[in-house]
Amino acid sequence: MKALIFDLDGTLVDTVYAHVLAFQLAFAESGIPIEAWRIHRHIGMSGDLLTQAVTRDSGLKASPQKLEAIEKCHGKLLHKLLPKPQPLPGAVQLLKDLRRKGILHGIATSGKPAEMKLALQDLHLSKDIVVINRKDAPLAKPEPDLFLECQKRLGVPPQECYAVGDAIWDLLAARRAGMLSLAVLTGGYSKDELIAAGAYRVFDNAEDLLGHLGELGLTPKQNARTS
């Protein structure tokens, strides 16, 4: 039995650039000017890793206390900038079809519970879907912990899972978890970058992925457990 494990931001919901702007404003409020492109290259990591990586790669320094304050400020700004995140093309229909066909699936996001709740609200998920967030695993992406925790709760071996993401950090985490990765272009990375990071297949978006489920061996199973 195979399963799909989805990233959330940039894969199912259109939140990537709101996260970028929220982090950029949070850095600016702390007196640390950071270019947006540098932040974008690290979206997909957990917030604490992102703030560390962005300051390091920009040749800047900040205390752990300041970085923690930036991360908290980002969360508040995100709610103001994007009070109602929108599902990406095909995301709602893809999840609906997976439920109807009995194909196992779950969500594993580096986001914190408050951010995750906001992003999930319009995906029309079933009540019993497996959703893993930053508090459910010791380490976030690019560590494999989130994907592995989701896989355990789905009851499917890692080698039988496809991890679906939009960022190179998702693909690195999938590789370390022993899963094949599928990528979508809705996070702003190019097809070449995603393939170089290990993507087995790259799709335009969730709608495009929906049209290729059969090619991935994801066919309805009579004894499958819906999620």
Secondary structure, DSSP 8 states (H G I E B T S, - for coil): --EEEE--BTTTBS-HHHHHHHHHHHHHHTT----HHHHHTTTTS-HHHHHHHHHHHTT----HHHHHHHHHHHHHHHHHH-SS--B-TTHHHHHHHHHHHT-EEEEE-SS-HHHHHHHHTTS---TT-EEE-GGGSSS-TTSSHHHHHHHHHHT--GGGEEEEESSHHHHHHHHHHT-EEEEEGGGS--HHHHHHTTEEEEESSHHHHHTTTGGGT----TT----
